[in-house]
Amino acid sequence: MRRVRHEAGGSARVLFTEEVPAPEPGPCELLIRTEAIGVTLPTVRKVREGTGPVPLGGEVAGTVTAVGEGVTRFTVGDRVIGLCFSHAYAELALVHEAMASTVPERATSAEAVALVRSGLVARGAYEAGRPGPGDAVLVTAAASAVGTLALQYAKAGGASRVVAAVSSADKADFVRALGADEVVLYGDESWGDPVDIVLDGVGGELLGPAVRALAPGGRLVAFSSGGGTVDAYELLVRSASVIGFQMAAVARTRPEVYTRWLDELWELHRDRTLRPRIFARIPLAEAPRAHEIIESRRNLGKVVLVP
C-alpha cells in the first residue's frame, strides 16, 4: 500500500510517499481502507516545528477491511470515521475501536472528515464558554475547519452577535455566508464592540487582542495547539476568565458526553444546521501541498487528502 511518511522536522517538503506492507489490526483495532483523510493544524505544526520524525495523525474515513481481536462494535464492510494517531496519511490506516464511529449512509467520507472532529471541537469549545441567551461571540480562525462550524454553532445557539476574526479581508464574504454578523482582521487596532465569549483556535500573539475583545465578565476559550500567554492584568480589569478546552480529555473522561455530542452533530448535519466546508481534495501523494495551504492560511474550510 501507499503511505506518506515524515522523515525529519522543519518543512512539509520532507513528506514523501512510500510503498509498505499493509498493517495488521491489533487488539481492539480496525483496519480502514481510507477514502478521505483530514489534514489538521496540530499535525502541520508538528511537522514544521519538530526536530525529528513525527507521526502523521489525523481523521480517516472509509470502509473497515479487517478487525482485531476484541472488536465488538464494528465488522468488515462498515463505513466509519476515526482518529488515527500514526500513519493516517495512507491507503490503509489503523484506528482503535474506541476512537471510531459510524458514518451515516447520507454522508460522504469527505463530509464526515470535515464534520466530525472539527464539529466536536467547535461544539465543546462553545459549550465550555458557558453561553447565555443573547451573548455575543467572537471566533478566531473563523475560516478554518473548526472555525466555520463554531460560527454556525454560535448562530444556531442564539448568539446576539457573531464576529469572525480572520487573517485577510478576502475571507470576509465566506465567513459572512456562514452567519458572521461582523468580520475583523487580526491586525485591526480594535475588534469592535466587546463580546461575551471568544473562541480562540489560534493562540500565540493573538491571545492579547482576544482578551482585550472581552466584555466585563467575558470568557476566553482557548482550544488551540499554538500556546501563548495571557496578561493577568487584562483579565483582572475585565473580571474575565480563560478556559482551556481539549476534545481528547472529553473523550477519555466523559465518554457519554462525547457520544451525545456526536449524535447531535449528525442530527444537525441532517437538518443542514451545520454545513461543513471542504476547501480542497488533494491526492495523497501531494500531502506537502496540503500542508502548505494550511500553513499559508489560504484554506476556507477543511483540507482533505484523497487516496
C-alpha positions as CSV (number, residue, x, y, z in Angstrom):
1,M,0.0,0.0,0.0
2,R,1.0,3.6,-0.3
3,R,1.5,5.9,2.6
4,V,3.2,9.3,3.3
5,R,5.9,9.4,5.9
6,H,7.7,12.3,7.7
7,E,11.4,11.9,7.6
8,A,12.6,15.0,9.6
9,G,11.3,18.2,11.1
10,G,11.2,21.7,9.6
11,S,9.2,21.6,6.4
12,A,6.4,19.9,4.6
13,R,8.9,19.2,1.8
14,V,10.2,16.2,3.9
15,L,7.0,14.3,3.5
16,F,7.4,11.6,0.9
17,T,5.4,8.7,-0.4
18,E,6.5,5.1,0.0
19,E,5.2,1.6,-0.6
20,V,4.9,-0.5,2.5
21,P,3.1,-3.8,3.5
22,A,-0.4,-3.4,4.8
23,P,-0.6,-3.2,8.6
24,E,-2.4,-5.9,10.6
25,P,-5.0,-4.8,13.2
26,G,-4.1,-5.4,16.8
27,P,-6.5,-6.0,19.7
28,C,-9.5,-3.6,19.5
29,E,-8.2,-2.1,16.3
30,L,-9.9,-1.6,12.9
31,L,-8.1,-1.6,9.6
32,I,-9.7,1.0,7.4
33,R,-9.4,1.5,3.6
34,T,-9.3,5.2,3.6
35,E,-11.5,7.3,1.3
36,A,-10.7,10.7,2.9
37,I,-8.1,11.9,5.3
38,G,-8.3,15.1,7.2
39,V,-5.2,17.4,7.5
40,T,-5.1,19.0,10.9
41,L,-3.3,22.1,12.1
42,P,-1.7,20.3,15.0
43,T,-0.1,17.8,12.6
44,V,1.1,20.5,10.3
45,R,2.7,22.4,13.3
46,K,4.4,19.2,14.4
47,V,6.0,18.7,11.0
48,R,7.1,22.3,10.8
49,E,8.4,22.6,14.4
50,G,9.6,19.1,15.2
51,T,13.3,18.2,15.4
52,G,12.8,14.7,14.3
53,P,10.2,12.5,12.5
54,V,6.6,12.9,13.8
55,P,3.6,10.7,13.3
56,L,1.2,12.0,10.6
57,G,-2.0,11.6,12.6
58,G,-5.5,12.7,11.5
59,E,-9.1,11.8,10.9
60,V,-9.7,9.0,8.4
61,A,-12.9,7.9,6.9
62,G,-13.6,4.8,4.8
63,T,-14.5,1.1,4.9
64,V,-13.5,-1.4,7.5
65,T,-11.5,-4.2,5.8
66,A,-10.3,-6.2,8.9
67,V,-10.9,-6.1,12.7
68,G,-8.6,-7.1,15.5
69,E,-9.3,-9.4,18.5
70,G,-11.9,-8.0,20.9
71,V,-13.7,-5.6,18.5
72,T,-17.4,-5.7,19.2
73,R,-19.0,-2.6,17.6
74,F,-17.9,-2.9,14.0
75,T,-17.5,-5.5,11.3
76,V,-15.9,-5.8,7.9
77,G,-17.8,-3.6,5.4
78,D,-18.9,-0.9,7.9
79,R,-18.3,2.7,6.9
80,V,-16.6,4.6,9.7
81,I,-14.6,7.6,10.7
82,G,-12.0,7.7,13.4
83,L,-8.9,9.3,14.7
84,C,-5.6,7.7,13.7
85,F,-2.6,8.8,15.8
86,S,0.0,7.4,13.5
87,H,0.2,6.8,9.7
88,A,-3.1,8.4,8.9
89,Y,-1.8,9.5,5.5
90,A,-2.2,6.1,4.0
91,E,-4.4,3.9,1.8
92,L,-4.9,1.7,4.9
93,A,-5.0,3.0,8.4
94,L,-5.4,1.6,11.9
95,V,-7.9,3.1,14.3
96,H,-8.7,2.0,17.8
97,E,-12.4,0.9,18.1
98,A,-13.0,3.5,20.9
99,M,-11.9,6.3,18.5
100,A,-14.3,5.2,15.7
101,S,-17.9,6.0,14.9
102,T,-20.3,5.1,12.1
103,V,-20.8,7.3,9.1
104,P,-24.5,7.6,8.1
105,E,-25.4,6.5,4.6
106,R,-26.4,10.0,3.7
107,A,-22.9,11.4,4.3
108,T,-19.8,11.0,2.1
109,S,-16.4,10.2,3.7
110,A,-15.1,13.7,2.8
111,E,-18.1,15.2,4.6
112,A,-17.5,13.0,7.6
113,V,-13.9,14.1,7.8
114,A,-14.8,17.7,7.5
115,L,-17.6,17.4,10.1
116,V,-16.8,15.1,13.0
117,R,-13.6,16.1,14.7
118,S,-13.9,19.8,13.8
119,G,-17.6,19.8,14.8
120,L,-16.9,18.1,18.1
121,V,-14.2,20.6,18.9
122,A,-16.4,23.5,17.9
123,R,-19.3,22.2,19.9
124,G,-17.2,21.5,23.0
125,A,-15.4,24.9,22.9
126,Y,-18.7,26.7,22.5
127,E,-20.2,24.9,25.5
128,A,-17.1,25.5,27.6
129,G,-17.7,29.2,27.2
130,R,-21.0,28.8,29.1
131,P,-23.1,30.7,26.5
132,G,-26.2,32.5,27.8
133,P,-29.2,33.9,25.9
134,G,-28.2,36.9,23.8
135,D,-24.4,36.6,24.3
136,A,-22.1,38.0,21.7
137,V,-19.5,35.5,20.4
138,L,-16.2,36.1,18.5
139,V,-14.4,33.2,16.7
140,T,-10.8,33.4,15.7
141,A,-9.5,31.3,12.7
142,A,-13.1,31.7,11.6
143,A,-12.4,30.4,8.1
144,S,-10.7,27.2,9.3
145,A,-12.4,23.8,9.5
146,V,-13.2,24.3,13.2
147,G,-13.9,28.0,12.9
148,T,-16.6,27.5,10.2
149,L,-18.5,25.2,12.4
150,A,-18.0,27.3,15.5
151,L,-19.6,30.2,13.7
152,Q,-22.6,28.0,12.8
153,Y,-22.9,26.7,16.4
154,A,-22.9,30.2,17.8
155,K,-25.5,31.4,15.3
156,A,-27.8,28.3,15.9
157,G,-27.3,28.8,19.7
158,G,-28.9,32.2,19.7
159,A,-25.9,34.5,19.9
160,S,-27.0,38.1,19.6
161,R,-23.9,38.9,17.5
162,V,-21.3,36.6,15.9
163,V,-18.0,38.1,15.0
164,A,-15.5,36.3,12.7
165,A,-11.8,37.1,13.1
166,V,-9.7,36.2,10.1
167,S,-6.2,36.8,8.7
168,S,-7.2,38.6,5.5
169,A,-10.1,40.6,4.0
170,D,-10.6,38.2,1.1
171,K,-12.2,35.7,3.6
172,A,-14.9,38.2,4.7
173,D,-17.6,37.1,2.2
174,F,-17.0,33.5,3.0
175,V,-17.5,33.8,6.8
176,R,-20.5,36.2,6.4
177,A,-22.2,33.5,4.3
178,L,-21.8,31.1,7.3
179,G,-23.6,33.5,9.6
180,A,-21.0,36.1,10.8
181,D,-22.6,39.4,11.5
182,E,-19.2,41.2,11.6
183,V,-15.7,40.5,10.3
184,V,-12.5,41.8,11.9
185,L,-8.9,41.2,10.8
186,Y,-6.2,40.1,13.2
187,G,-4.2,43.3,12.6
188,D,-7.1,45.7,13.3
189,E,-6.5,48.1,16.1
190,S,-9.8,47.3,17.6
191,W,-12.1,44.2,17.2
192,G,-15.2,46.3,17.6
193,D,-17.7,46.3,20.5
194,P,-16.8,43.8,23.3
195,V,-18.1,40.3,23.2
196,D,-19.1,37.9,26.0
197,I,-17.2,34.8,24.6
198,V,-14.1,34.4,22.4
199,L,-13.5,31.0,20.9
200,D,-9.8,31.0,20.1
201,G,-8.3,28.5,17.7
202,V,-5.0,30.4,17.0
203,G,-3.2,31.1,20.3
204,G,0.2,32.8,20.4
205,E,0.3,36.5,19.9
206,L,-3.4,36.6,19.1
207,L,-4.3,35.9,22.8
208,G,-3.6,39.6,23.7
209,P,-6.2,41.1,21.3
210,A,-8.6,38.2,22.1
211,V,-8.6,39.1,25.8
212,R,-9.0,42.8,25.1
213,A,-12.1,42.0,23.0
214,L,-13.9,40.6,26.1
215,A,-16.7,42.5,27.9
216,P,-16.7,42.6,31.7
217,G,-17.2,39.0,32.9
218,G,-16.3,37.6,29.5
219,R,-14.8,34.2,28.8
220,L,-12.0,33.3,26.5
221,V,-12.0,29.6,25.5
222,A,-8.5,28.5,24.4
223,F,-8.5,25.3,22.3
224,S,-5.5,25.9,20.0
225,S,-2.3,24.0,19.9
226,G,-0.5,27.3,19.3
227,G,0.3,28.0,23.0
228,G,0.9,31.6,24.2
229,T,0.5,33.6,27.3
230,V,-2.3,35.8,28.7
231,D,-1.8,39.0,30.6
232,A,-3.3,38.5,34.1
233,Y,-3.9,42.2,34.5
234,E,-6.0,42.3,31.3
235,L,-8.2,39.6,32.9
236,L,-8.3,41.4,36.2
237,V,-9.6,44.7,34.8
238,R,-12.4,42.9,32.9
239,S,-13.2,40.3,35.6
240,A,-12.7,37.9,32.7
241,S,-11.6,34.3,32.7
242,V,-9.7,31.9,30.4
243,I,-11.0,28.4,29.9
244,G,-8.9,25.6,28.3
245,F,-10.7,23.0,26.2
246,Q,-9.4,19.8,24.7
247,M,-11.6,17.3,22.9
248,A,-9.4,14.3,23.8
249,A,-10.0,15.0,27.5
250,V,-13.8,14.8,27.0
251,A,-13.4,11.5,25.0
252,R,-11.3,10.0,27.8
253,T,-13.1,11.1,30.9
254,R,-16.7,11.8,29.7
255,P,-17.5,9.2,27.0
256,E,-21.2,9.5,27.5
257,V,-21.0,13.3,26.7
258,Y,-18.7,12.5,23.7
259,T,-21.4,10.1,22.3
260,R,-24.2,12.5,22.9
261,W,-22.4,15.3,21.1
262,L,-21.6,13.0,18.2
263,D,-25.2,12.0,17.8
264,E,-26.3,15.7,18.0
265,L,-23.7,16.5,15.4
266,W,-25.1,14.2,12.8
267,E,-28.6,15.4,13.6
268,L,-27.6,19.0,13.0
269,H,-25.9,17.9,9.7
270,R,-29.1,16.1,8.6
271,D,-31.1,19.2,9.3
272,R,-28.5,21.3,7.5
273,T,-28.0,23.5,10.6
274,L,-24.3,22.5,10.3
275,R,-22.8,22.6,6.8
276,P,-19.1,21.5,6.7
277,R,-17.0,23.3,4.1
278,I,-14.3,21.4,2.1
279,F,-11.7,23.7,0.6
280,A,-9.7,21.2,-1.3
281,R,-9.5,17.5,-2.1
282,I,-5.8,16.7,-2.7
283,P,-4.2,13.4,-3.9
284,L,-2.4,11.6,-1.1
285,A,1.0,11.9,-2.9
286,E,0.6,15.7,-2.8
287,A,0.4,15.9,1.0
288,P,3.1,18.6,1.1
289,R,0.8,20.9,-0.9
290,A,-2.0,20.3,1.6
291,H,0.3,21.3,4.5
292,E,1.4,24.4,2.6
293,I,-2.2,25.5,2.1
294,I,-2.9,25.3,5.8
295,E,0.4,27.0,6.8
296,S,-0.3,29.9,4.5
297,R,-3.8,30.3,5.9
298,R,-5.4,30.0,2.4
299,N,-7.9,27.4,3.3
300,L,-11.6,28.2,3.6
301,G,-12.8,25.1,5.5
302,K,-11.3,21.6,5.5
303,V,-8.3,20.3,3.5
304,V,-8.8,16.6,2.7
305,L,-6.3,14.1,1.3
306,V,-7.9,11.6,-1.1
307,P,-6.1,8.2,-1.7
